[in-house]
Amino acid sequence: MEARDYKFGVVILAAGASRRMGRPKLLLPWGQTSVVGYLLQKWTQLGAAQITTVCAGDALVLGPELDRIHFSPANRIANSSPEKGMFSSIQCAANWDGWDPDLTHWVITLGDQPHLKPATLRTLLEFGARNPDKICQPMRGERRKHPVLFPKRFFCALKNSPAGDLKIFLLDQASHLSGFESEDAGLDLDMDTPEDYEQARRLASA
């Protein structure tokens, strides 16, 4: 795929309750801003044509921070039932009618992944450009990791998928999956607890 034909959007999943962390993960300090502020900066630098956040429907927690960092309300997607889990947020994004119609691909990324190396994300985007018809992921020891890069037809297929969660959806698309082995140890870390947060900060500064 020619670079001029490759135009990607980003879905930042941000509707989780952060119960194990004890405070909202995306509001934690990261560099000179918050976790969500850093993610928005990073994906902008990587060339995203459109970036959205999927937040809990009331947006009581994340809304003020998005206002503070001047993230447009036009690119905020509300999940009225975040208690149904991550796949409900993914389907909210797939069904959202505010997407740039010229997008060819979508990155679905977890809101608690600020520690991933920018080089890992660039490699994902480059790998997707070379495999434009495949669902692409970084891998660690043959285990598929987030973020996930979807071509348009598979992103649209998420809208009404009965799969119930993303893992099942991807298993159903096994013949259309591709990936690359990555040395980024951050892919193995879920930032769920205060201890995970400190480990993520150490990884990012290494």
N, C-alpha and C positions, 0 to 999 in steps of 0.2 A: 504494500500500500504506500502510495506517495505521501510524503509528510503533509502536503497541502490538503489531502483528503482525510487525514486522521485528526479528528476533533473530539476530545473527550470531556465528559462532565464527571463530577465527583459527588458522591453521597457520603457524608459524614454521619455515622449512626451515633446519635447523642440523646436517646430517650431513656437510657437505663437509669435505675434508681440509685446506683452506687452504694448499696447497703453495706457491702463488705468493707468499702473504703471508709465509710462513716461520714463522708462529705462528698459533694459533687466532684467527680473525677475531672470533668472538663474545665472546672474553675480552678484547679490546682495551679500554682505558679509553675511556669516553664520558660526559662530564659528571661526575657524582658516583658513577657506577657503571660497569658494563661495557656493551658493545654489547647483549648479550642482556638485561641488566637494564633498560636503557633501553627496548628494544623492548617488554618486558613492561609497563613503566610506561605507555608511550605508548598501547598498545592497550587497557589497562585504562581510561585516561582517556577514550578514544574510545567507550567503552561496550560493549566486547566481552562477550558473555555467557559465553564460554568461550575460553581461550587454551591452545594446546598447542605443544610443541616436538617436532620430529622429529629425533632424534639418532642417531648411529651406535649399533649394538646394544650395544657394550660401555660406552658413555657415560663412558669414562675421562677424556676431556678436559672435557666440558661438565657432567657430573654434579656434581662438587664445587662448581662455580660456582652451579648451580641450587639446590643444597643451601644454599649461603651466603646466597642471596637469598630463601630460603624459598619456592621454587616447588614446588608439590605434585608428588610423584612420580606421582600419579594422572593428571596431564595431560602426561606425557612418553611419547611414542610412539617405539618402537625400530625402527630400520631395520637389519635384520641383514645387508643387502647394499648398503651405501652406495656401493660402487664401481660399481654399476650406474647411478648418476647421479641427477639431481634428480627425474626422473619416478618412480623407484622410491620416493622419500620421499613424493611426492604420493600414490601409490597406497597406501602404508602408512597414510597419514592417512585416505584415503577408506575403507579397509577396517577401520579401528579401531572397536572396539565401545564405546568410552567416551564417545561424543558425547551431549550433551544432546538428547533426541529432539524438543525444541521449537524447535531452531534452524531458521531458514528459509534462511540464507545462510552461506557460508564465504569468508573472505579467505585466499588463499594468498600469503604474502609471503616474500621472500628474507631470510635472517638477516643479510645485510650491507647493509641499507638504513636505518640509523639517521639518515641525513642528509636523508631526505625531509621536506618541510614538513608539520607536522600539518594545515595547511589543505588540502593535497593529498589526504590520507587522508580527511578529513571530506568533501571534495567527492566522492570515490569512493563513500563510504557513502551520501551524499545522492542521488547519481546512481543508485545501485543501488536505493534506495527508490522512486525515480520510474520505474525500469525493472526491476521485480522479476522478470520472466521472462527477462531477458537476462544473459549473461556480460559483466561490465563491467570496463573497464580505463582508466587514464589513457593519454593518447597524446601523442607529441611528433612533430610533422610527419607525422602519420598513421601513425606507427610505434607499435605497441602495446607497453605497458610493464607492469612489475610495480609493485604487487600486482595480483592478479586476484580479482574478486569473483564467486563462483559461486552461483546459486540451487541449491536442494537437489537437483533432479533431475539437474542437470549434475555436481554434486559426486559424487553417487552413481554416475553413469555412468563416472567415472574408475576405479572399483574394478577392473573387468575389461577396461578399454579396451586394445585391441591397438596403440594409436597409437605407443607407443615413446617419445615425448616430448611435452611439453606443447604445443609449437608445432604439431605435427601434429594433436593432439587439438583444438586451437582452430580450425585450418583446417577440420577435419571438421565443426565446428559454426558455420561462417561465417555462416549465416543467423540465428544466435542471439547474435551478438556486438554489443556496443555500446560506445561510449567517448566520452570528452570530451577536448578539447585542453587541455593543461596548460602553464603557464609555468614549472613547477618543473624547473630544470636538473639537479637531483639524479637525476631519472629516467634521465638519459643516462649516469650513472656506475655502473660496476661496481666495487665495492671489493675488488679482487683483490690489489693489490700495496701495499707501504708507501707509495708515492707516491699511490696512490688513496686510502688512508686519510687522508693529510694533506690531500688535496683535499676529501674528504668533510667533514673537520673545518672547513675554511675555508668550505665551502658552508653548513654548519649554523650557523656563527657570524655569517654575513653578515647 
